[in-house]
Amino acid sequence: MARIGFIGLGNMGLPMALNLLKAGHAVTGFDMSQTQVDKLVTAGGKAAANVAVAATGAEIVVTMLPAGKNVREVYLSEKGVLGAVDAGTLLIDSSTIDVESARAVAQAAEKEGLGMLDAPVSGGVGGAQAGTLTFMVGGSVDSFTRAKPILENMGKTVVHAGGAGNGQAAKICNNMILGVSMIAVSEAFVLAEKLGLDAQKLFDIASKSSGQCWSLTSYCPVPGPVPTAPSNRGYQAGFTAAMMLKDLKLSQEAARAGGAATKLGAEATAIYENYVSDGHAGQDFSGIVTFVREPRR
């Protein structure tokens, strides 16, 4: 059993923390929402009054935060994690943020003699609840080896992507593929409609042919072919369009910084930006098919 401080108990963080409790760890949590903290306490966790209290005495600190600025503040501020933890504490940030912030915070942790990993996830709220997330982890081999058993309490696949920041790099690249492919699949189904081809027929063919991809076979954007997909429940979000837009913007920031040409990534970003601006930020990202069908910008 490990003593774990968990900071950020939102839609993803809370179920991750609950899975750590189920695995037998002692979890002390902090979030700006007292309601979320209360849910952790009800499940057997402890409440922390602030970030420093959550981190004090912890063997491992896990954070799940909205953006790079939040991660910098939580770790680097005067009353942040780095100033509160004991020597030897392992730090794991599972937020999805820019690579620069991830590496800056890891460097600051290293100066304090602390091991830190950037470990963003794939799998959405459903994966967090089921404990089937994929962790893409950046940091030292020693820190990864120590963290892996803890991450396996929250996920099914844990992959070491290399040095600090490489977990974020992997997440950004993966989600750029996902954003582009979902638009491509959506356009194909809309074209099929225009040509009089039944959606199920297209699915039966494409899912066994060269058009096969995760966006088609696991998360089909039109109702019917994949019963568990959000398209069959009014695009209730497993992964919101706003979160997809955030990740696509991160990919484009990284592309500019790295001098990479990502024309399809840039176009996908523009399309999702229009979709979100049209009032669909909270819908599942696969709902982009409705925007492809009837674009309003």
KOLBADO-503761 format. One line per 4 residues: number of its first residue (from 1); their letters; for each residue x, y, z of N, C-alpha, C. Coordinates in steps of 0.2 Angstrom, whole numbers, always signed. Example, Ala and Ser with C-alpha at 12.3 -4.5 7.8 and 13.67 -1.06 7.14 Angstrom:
% KOLBADO-503761
1 = AS = +66/-28/+39/+62/-22/+39/+66/-16/+39 ~ +64/-11/+35/+68/-5/+36/+64/+0/+39
% end
This chain:
% KOLBADO-503761
1 = MARI = +4/-6/+0/+0/+0/+0/+4/+6/+0 ~ +3/+11/-4/+7/+17/-5/+2/+23/-2 ~ +6/+28/+1/+2/+34/+2/+3/+39/-4 ~ -3/+40/-6/-4/+44/-13/-8/+51/-12
5 = GFIG = -5/+56/-14/-8/+63/-14/-11/+63/-21 ~ -17/+65/-22/-20/+65/-29/-23/+72/-29 ~ -20/+76/-34/-23/+83/-35/-26/+84/-42 ~ -32/+86/-42/-36/+86/-48/-41/+80/-48
9 = LGNM = -47/+81/-45/-52/+76/-45/-58/+77/-49 ~ -57/+79/-56/-62/+80/-60/-65/+74/-64 ~ -67/+75/-70/-71/+69/-73/-66/+63/-74 ~ -60/+65/-75/-55/+59/-76/-51/+58/-69
13 = GLPM = -49/+63/-65/-45/+62/-59/-49/+58/-54 ~ -55/+59/-53/-59/+56/-48/-59/+48/-49 ~ -61/+46/-55/-62/+39/-55/-55/+36/-55 ~ -50/+39/-57/-43/+37/-57/-41/+36/-49
17 = ALNL = -43/+41/-45/-41/+41/-38/-45/+35/-35 ~ -51/+34/-37/-55/+29/-34/-53/+22/-35 ~ -50/+21/-41/-46/+15/-43/-40/+13/-39 ~ -37/+19/-37/-31/+18/-32/-33/+16/-25
21 = LKAG = -39/+19/-23/-42/+16/-17/-44/+9/-17 ~ -47/+7/-23/-49/+0/-23/-43/-5/-23 ~ -37/-2/-26/-31/-6/-26/-28/-7/-19 ~ -31/-3/-14/-28/-3/-7/-24/+2/-5
25 = HAVT = -23/+7/-9/-18/+13/-7/-22/+18/-3 ~ -18/+22/+1/-21/+27/+5/-21/+33/+1 ~ -26/+36/-1/-27/+42/-5/-29/+48/-2 ~ -25/+53/-2/-28/+60/+0/-28/+65/-5
29 = GFDM = -34/+67/-6/-36/+71/-12/-37/+78/-11 ~ -36/+82/-16/-38/+90/-16/-40/+91/-23 ~ -46/+95/-23/-48/+98/-29/-52/+105/-27 ~ -53/+109/-32/-56/+116/-31/-63/+114/-30
33 = SQTQ = -66/+109/-32/-73/+107/-31/-74/+103/-24 ~ -77/+105/-19/-78/+102/-13/-82/+95/-14 ~ -87/+96/-19/-91/+90/-21/-87/+84/-23 ~ -82/+85/-27/-78/+80/-29/-73/+77/-24
37 = VDKL = -71/+81/-19/-67/+79/-14/-72/+75/-9 ~ -78/+77/-8/-82/+73/-4/-84/+66/-7 ~ -84/+65/-13/-85/+59/-16/-79/+54/-15 ~ -73/+57/-15/-67/+53/-13/-67/+51/-6
41 = VTAG = -69/+55/-2/-70/+54/+5/-75/+48/+7 ~ -81/+49/+3/-86/+44/+4/-83/+37/+2 ~ -79/+37/-3/-76/+30/-5/-70/+28/-1 ~ -68/+32/+4/-63/+29/+9/-57/+33/+9
45 = GKAA = -56/+39/+4/-51/+43/+4/-51/+48/+9 ~ -46/+52/+10/-45/+58/+14/-45/+65/+10 ~ -48/+70/+14/-48/+76/+10/-42/+80/+12 ~ -39/+84/+8/-34/+89/+9/-37/+96/+8
49 = ANVA = -34/+101/+12/-37/+108/+12/-34/+111/+6 ~ -28/+109/+4/-24/+113/-1/-19/+108/-5 ~ -16/+111/-10/-11/+107/-13/-5/+104/-9 ~ -3/+109/-5/+3/+107/+0/+1/+101/+5
53 = VAAT = -5/+101/+7/-7/+96/+12/-8/+90/+9 ~ -10/+90/+2/-11/+83/-1/-4/+80/-3 ~ +1/+84/-4/+7/+82/-6/+12/+80/+1 ~ +10/+83/+6/+14/+82/+12/+14/+75/+15
57 = GAEI = +19/+71/+16/+19/+65/+18/+18/+59/+13 ~ +16/+61/+7/+15/+56/+1/+21/+53/-1 ~ +20/+47/-3/+26/+43/-6/+25/+45/-14 ~ +19/+46/-16/+18/+47/-23/+13/+53/-24
61 = VVTM = +14/+57/-28/+9/+63/-30/+7/+62/-37 ~ +0/+62/-38/-2/+61/-45/-6/+67/-46 ~ -5/+70/-52/-9/+76/-53/-13/+75/-60 ~ -19/+78/-60/-23/+78/-66/-27/+84/-67
65 = LPAG = -23/+89/-71/-25/+96/-71/-27/+98/-78 ~ -30/+104/-79/-33/+106/-86/-28/+108/-91 ~ -22/+112/-89/-18/+115/-94/-11/+115/-91 ~ -6/+117/-95/+1/+118/-93/+2/+123/-87
69 = KNVR = -2/+129/-88/-1/+134/-83/-4/+131/-76 ~ -9/+127/-76/-11/+124/-69/-5/+120/-67 ~ -2/+116/-71/+3/+111/-69/+9/+115/-66 ~ +11/+120/-69/+16/+124/-67/+15/+127/-60
73 = EVYL = +9/+130/-59/+7/+133/-53/+7/+128/-47 ~ +4/+122/-49/+3/+117/-43/+10/+114/-41 ~ +14/+114/-46/+21/+111/-44/+26/+116/-42 ~ +26/+122/-45/+31/+127/-44/+30/+133/-40
77 = SEKG = +23/+134/-38/+22/+140/-34/+25/+139/-27 ~ +25/+145/-23/+28/+145/-16/+25/+139/-12 ~ +18/+138/-12/+15/+133/-8/+13/+127/-12 ~ +17/+126/-17/+16/+120/-22/+19/+114/-20
81 = VLGA = +18/+109/-24/+20/+102/-23/+28/+101/-21 ~ +32/+105/-25/+39/+104/-24/+42/+106/-18 ~ +38/+111/-15/+40/+114/-8/+37/+110/-2 ~ +33/+105/-4/+29/+102/+1/+31/+94/+2
85 = VDAG = +34/+91/-3/+35/+84/-3/+41/+82/+1 ~ +42/+76/+3/+48/+74/+6/+53/+71/+1 ~ +59/+71/+3/+64/+68/-2/+62/+61/-4 ~ +63/+59/-10/+61/+53/-12/+54/+52/-15
89 = TLLI = +50/+57/-14/+43/+57/-17/+43/+56/-24 ~ +39/+52/-27/+38/+51/-34/+33/+55/-37 ~ +34/+59/-42/+29/+64/-45/+26/+62/-52 ~ +20/+61/-52/+17/+59/-59/+11/+64/-61
93 = DSST = +13/+67/-67/+8/+71/-69/+4/+68/-75 ~ -2/+67/-74/-6/+64/-80/-10/+69/-84 ~ -9/+75/-83/-13/+80/-87/-10/+80/-94 ~ -14/+82/-99/-12/+83/-105/-10/+90/-107
97 = IDVE = -4/+92/-107/-1/+99/-108/+4/+99/-113 ~ +7/+105/-114/+12/+106/-119/+18/+103/-116 ~ +22/+101/-121/+29/+98/-120/+33/+102/-116 ~ +33/+109/-118/+38/+113/-114/+37/+114/-107
101 = SARA = +30/+114/-105/+29/+114/-98/+30/+108/-94 ~ +29/+102/-98/+31/+96/-95/+38/+95/-93 ~ +42/+98/-98/+50/+97/-97/+52/+102/-92 ~ +49/+108/-92/+51/+113/-87/+50/+111/-80
105 = VAQA = +44/+108/-79/+42/+106/-72/+47/+100/-70 ~ +48/+95/-75/+52/+90/-73/+59/+92/-71 ~ +62/+97/-75/+68/+99/-74/+69/+102/-67 ~ +63/+106/-65/+63/+109/-58/+63/+104/-53
109 = AEKE = +59/+98/-54/+59/+93/-49/+66/+89/-49 ~ +69/+88/-54/+76/+85/-54/+81/+89/-50 ~ +80/+96/-50/+85/+100/-46/+84/+99/-39 ~ +78/+97/-37/+76/+96/-30/+77/+88/-28
113 = GLGM = +80/+85/-33/+82/+78/-32/+76/+73/-32 ~ +71/+75/-35/+64/+71/-36/+63/+68/-43 ~ +61/+62/-43/+59/+59/-49/+52/+61/-51 ~ +51/+63/-58/+45/+65/-60/+44/+62/-67
117 = LDAP = +37/+60/-68/+35/+58/-75/+29/+62/-77 ~ +29/+63/-84/+23/+65/-87/+20/+59/-90 ~ +14/+58/-88/+10/+52/-90/+3/+53/-92 ~ +2/+57/-97/-5/+58/-100/-8/+51/-102
121 = VSGG = -15/+52/-103/-18/+45/-104/-23/+46/-110 ~ -24/+40/-112/-29/+39/-118/-35/+34/-115 ~ -41/+35/-117/-46/+31/-115/-52/+34/-112 ~ -52/+41/-111/-58/+45/-109/-60/+43/-102
125 = VGGA = -66/+46/-101/-69/+45/-94/-71/+37/-93 ~ -73/+34/-99/-75/+27/-98/-69/+23/-96 ~ -63/+24/-99/-57/+21/-97/-55/+22/-90 ~ -56/+28/-88/-54/+30/-81/-58/+26/-76
129 = QAGT = -65/+26/-78/-69/+22/-73/-68/+15/-73 ~ -66/+12/-79/-65/+5/-79/-58/+3/-78 ~ -54/+8/-77/-47/+6/-75/-43/+3/-81 ~ -45/+5/-87/-42/+3/-94/-38/+8/-98
133 = LTFM = -36/+13/-94/-33/+19/-98/-26/+16/-101 ~ -24/+20/-106/-17/+19/-108/-13/+25/-106 ~ -7/+23/-103/-3/+29/-100/+3/+29/-105 ~ +5/+35/-107/+11/+36/-111/+15/+40/-107
137 = VGGS = +21/+37/-105/+25/+40/-100/+32/+42/-102 ~ +33/+48/-100/+40/+51/-101/+44/+52/-94 ~ +50/+51/-94/+54/+52/-88/+60/+46/-88 ~ +63/+46/-82/+69/+41/-82/+66/+34/-81
141 = VDSF = +70/+29/-83/+68/+22/-82/+67/+20/-75 ~ +71/+23/-71/+70/+21/-63/+63/+23/-61 ~ +62/+30/-63/+55/+32/-60/+49/+29/-64 ~ +50/+27/-70/+45/+23/-73/+44/+16/-70
145 = TRAK = +50/+13/-69/+49/+6/-65/+46/+7/-59 ~ +47/+12/-55/+44/+13/-49/+36/+14/-49 ~ +35/+18/-54/+28/+20/-55/+23/+15/-59 ~ +26/+11/-62/+22/+6/-67/+17/+2/-63
149 = PILE = +18/-1/-57/+13/-4/-53/+7/+0/-51 ~ +9/+7/-50/+3/+11/-48/-1/+13/-54 ~ +2/+14/-59/-1/+16/-65/-6/+10/-68 ~ -3/+4/-67/-7/-2/-68/-13/-3/-64
153 = NMGK = -14/+1/-59/-20/+1/-55/-25/+5/-58 ~ -23/+9/-62/-28/+14/-66/-29/+13/-73 ~ -24/+9/-76/-24/+8/-83/-22/+1/-85 ~ -24/-1/-92/-22/-8/-94/-16/-8/-98
157 = TVVH = -14/-2/-101/-7/-2/-105/-3/+4/-102 ~ +3/+3/-101/+8/+8/-98/+14/+7/-102 ~ +16/+12/-106/+21/+12/-111/+26/+18/-109 ~ +32/+16/-109/+38/+21/-108/+40/+24/-114
161 = AGGA = +38/+30/-115/+40/+34/-122/+46/+37/-122 ~ +50/+37/-117/+57/+40/-117/+58/+45/-111 ~ +62/+50/-113/+64/+55/-108/+58/+60/-106 ~ +59/+65/-102/+54/+70/-99/+51/+73/-105
165 = GNGQ = +44/+73/-105/+41/+77/-110/+38/+72/-116 ~ +41/+66/-116/+40/+62/-122/+33/+58/-121 ~ +30/+58/-115/+24/+56/-114/+19/+61/-117 ~ +20/+67/-116/+16/+72/-119/+16/+72/-127
169 = AAKI = +22/+71/-129/+23/+71/-136/+19/+65/-139 ~ +19/+60/-136/+16/+54/-139/+8/+55/-139 ~ +6/+58/-133/-1/+60/-133/-4/+64/-138 ~ +0/+70/-139/-1/+75/-144/-2/+72/-151
173 = CNNM = +3/+68/-153/+3/+65/-159/-2/+60/-160 ~ -4/+56/-155/-9/+51/-155/-16/+54/-156 ~ -17/+60/-153/-24/+63/-153/-24/+67/-160 ~ -19/+69/-163/-19/+72/-169/-21/+67/-174
177 = ILGV = -19/+61/-174/-21/+56/-178/-28/+54/-177 ~ -31/+54/-171/-38/+53/-169/-42/+58/-172 ~ -40/+65/-171/-44/+70/-173/-45/+70/-181 ~ -40/+69/-184/-40/+69/-192/-44/+63/-194
181 = SMIA = -43/+57/-191/-46/+51/-194/-54/+51/-192 ~ -56/+54/-187/-63/+55/-185/-66/+59/-191 ~ -63/+65/-193/-66/+69/-198/-66/+65/-205 ~ -61/+61/-206/-61/+57/-212/-66/+52/-212
185 = VSEA = -67/+49/-207/-73/+44/-206/-80/+47/-207 ~ -80/+53/-204/-87/+56/-204/-88/+59/-211 ~ -83/+61/-215/-84/+63/-222/-86/+57/-226 ~ -83/+51/-225/-85/+46/-229/-92/+44/-228
189 = FVLA = -95/+44/-222/-102/+42/-220/-106/+47/-223 ~ -105/+53/-223/-109/+59/-226/-109/+58/-234 ~ -103/+56/-237/-103/+55/-244/-107/+49/-245 ~ -107/+44/-241/-111/+38/-243/-118/+39/-242
193 = EKLG = -120/+43/-238/-127/+46/-237/-130/+49/-244 ~ -125/+53/-247/-127/+57/-253/-127/+52/-259 ~ -123/+47/-258/-123/+42/-264/-128/+36/-263 ~ -132/+37/-258/-137/+31/-257/-134/+25/-254
197 = LDAQ = -129/+25/-251/-126/+19/-248/-127/+19/-241 ~ -130/+13/-239/-132/+12/-232/-126/+12/-227 ~ -127/+16/-221/-121/+16/-217/-119/+10/-214 ~ -123/+5/-213/-121/-1/-210/-117/-5/-216
201 = KLFD = -119/-4/-222/-116/-8/-227/-109/-5/-228 ~ -108/+2/-228/-101/+5/-228/-97/+2/-222 ~ -100/+2/-216/-96/+0/-210/-94/-8/-211 ~ -98/-12/-214/-97/-19/-215/-91/-20/-220
205 = IASK = -91/-15/-225/-85/-16/-230/-79/-13/-227 ~ -80/-6/-225/-74/-2/-223/-70/-5/-217 ~ -74/-8/-212/-71/-11/-206/-67/-17/-208 ~ -68/-20/-213/-64/-26/-215/-59/-25/-221
209 = SSGQ = -59/-18/-223/-55/-16/-229/-49/-11/-226 ~ -46/-8/-231/-41/-3/-230/-43/+3/-226 ~ -50/+4/-226/-52/+10/-222/-53/+9/-215 ~ -51/+3/-212/-52/+1/-205/-47/+6/-201
213 = CWSL = -50/+8/-196/-47/+12/-191/-51/+12/-184 ~ -48/+15/-179/-51/+15/-172/-58/+19/-173 ~ -57/+25/-176/-63/+30/-176/-69/+27/-180 ~ -67/+22/-184/-73/+18/-187/-75/+12/-183
217 = TSYC = -71/+8/-181/-73/+1/-178/-75/+2/-171 ~ -72/+6/-167/-73/+7/-160/-78/+13/-158 ~ -78/+18/-163/-81/+24/-161/-85/+27/-166 ~ -88/+23/-170/-91/+25/-177/-96/+31/-175
221 = PVPG = -95/+36/-179/-98/+43/-178/-106/+43/-180 ~ -108/+37/-184/-115/+37/-185/-119/+32/-181 ~ -125/+33/-179/-129/+28/-175/-129/+21/-179 ~ -129/+16/-175/-131/+9/-178/-125/+4/-177
225 = PVPT = -120/+5/-181/-115/+0/-182/-111/-2/-176 ~ -109/+3/-171/-106/+1/-165/-110/+3/-159 ~ -114/-1/-156/-119/+0/-151/-116/+4/-145 ~ -110/+3/-144/-107/+7/-138/-104/+14/-139
229 = APSN = -105/+16/-145/-102/+22/-147/-106/+28/-145 ~ -104/+34/-144/-108/+40/-142/-113/+42/-147 ~ -112/+40/-153/-117/+41/-158/-124/+38/-157 ~ -124/+33/-153/-130/+29/-151/-133/+32/-144
233 = RGYQ = -130/+37/-142/-133/+40/-136/-133/+48/-136 ~ -134/+50/-142/-135/+58/-143/-128/+61/-143 ~ -123/+58/-144/-116/+61/-143/-114/+63/-136 ~ -117/+60/-131/-115/+61/-124/-108/+60/-124
237 = AGFT = -104/+64/-121/-97/+64/-121/-94/+58/-117 ~ -89/+55/-121/-84/+51/-117/-78/+55/-118 ~ -77/+59/-123/-71/+63/-124/-74/+69/-128 ~ -74/+75/-125/-78/+81/-127/-74/+84/-133
241 = AAMM = -78/+87/-137/-75/+91/-143/-71/+96/-141 ~ -72/+99/-135/-68/+104/-132/-61/+101/-130 ~ -61/+95/-128/-55/+92/-126/-51/+90/-132 ~ -54/+88/-137/-51/+86/-144/-48/+93/-147
245 = LKDL = -51/+98/-146/-49/+105/-149/-42/+107/-145 ~ -43/+106/-138/-37/+107/-134/-31/+103/-136 ~ -32/+97/-138/-26/+93/-140/-23/+94/-147 ~ -28/+96/-151/-26/+98/-158/-22/+104/-158
249 = KLSQ = -24/+109/-153/-21/+115/-153/-14/+114/-150 ~ -13/+109/-145/-6/+108/-143/-2/+105/-148 ~ -5/+101/-153/-1/+98/-158/+1/+103/-163 ~ -3/+108/-164/+0/+113/-169/+5/+118/-165
253 = EAAR = +4/+119/-159/+9/+123/-155/+16/+119/-156 ~ +16/+112/-155/+22/+108/-155/+24/+108/-162 ~ +20/+108/-167/+22/+108/-174/+26/+114/-176 ~ +23/+120/-174/+27/+126/-175/+33/+126/-172
257 = AGGA = +34/+124/-165/+40/+124/-162/+45/+120/-165 ~ +43/+114/-167/+47/+109/-170/+49/+110/-177 ~ +45/+114/-180/+46/+115/-188/+43/+109/-192 ~ +38/+106/-189/+35/+101/-193/+29/+103/-197
261 = ATKL = +28/+100/-203/+22/+102/-207/+17/+97/-206 ~ +11/+100/-203/+5/+96/-201/-1/+99/-204 ~ -1/+98/-211/-7/+102/-214/-14/+99/-212 ~ -14/+92/-212/-21/+89/-210/-22/+91/-203
265 = GAEA = -17/+91/-199/-18/+93/-192/-21/+100/-191 ~ -18/+104/-195/-20/+111/-195/-27/+112/-197 ~ -29/+108/-202/-36/+108/-205/-41/+105/-200 ~ -39/+100/-197/-43/+97/-192/-44/+102/-186
269 = TAIY = -39/+105/-184/-40/+110/-178/-45/+115/-180 ~ -45/+118/-186/-49/+123/-189/-56/+121/-189 ~ -57/+114/-191/-64/+111/-191/-67/+111/-184 ~ -63/+108/-179/-65/+107/-173/-66/+114/-169
273 = ENYV = -62/+119/-171/-63/+125/-168/-70/+128/-170 ~ -72/+127/-176/-79/+130/-179/-84/+126/-175 ~ -83/+119/-174/-88/+115/-171/-89/+117/-164 ~ -84/+118/-160/-84/+120/-153/-88/+127/-153
277 = SDGH = -85/+132/-157/-88/+139/-157/-96/+139/-159 ~ -98/+134/-162/-105/+133/-164/-109/+130/-158 ~ -106/+129/-152/-110/+127/-147/-110/+120/-145 ~ -105/+116/-147/-104/+109/-146/-98/+107/-142
281 = AGQD = -96/+112/-138/-90/+110/-134/-91/+104/-129 ~ -97/+103/-127/-98/+98/-122/-100/+91/-125 ~ -101/+91/-131/-103/+85/-135/-97/+81/-136 ~ -98/+74/-137/-93/+70/-139/-89/+72/-146
285 = FSGI = -83/+71/-146/-79/+74/-152/-82/+70/-158 ~ -85/+64/-158/-87/+61/-164/-93/+64/-167 ~ -96/+68/-163/-102/+72/-165/-100/+77/-171 ~ -94/+77/-173/-91/+81/-178/-95/+79/-185
289 = VTFV = -97/+73/-185/-101/+71/-191/-107/+75/-192 ~ -110/+78/-187/-116/+82/-188/-114/+89/-191 ~ -108/+91/-190/-105/+97/-193/-103/+96/-200 ~ -100/+90/-201/-98/+89/-208/-104/+88/-212
293 = REPR = -109/+86/-210/-116/+85/-214/-119/+92/-215 ~ -119/+96/-210/-122/+103/-211/-117/+108/-208 ~ -112/+110/-212/-107/+115/-209/-110/+122/-209 ~ -109/+125/-204/-112/+132/-203/-107/+137/-203
297 = R = -101/+136/-204/-96/+141/-205/-91/+139/-211
% end
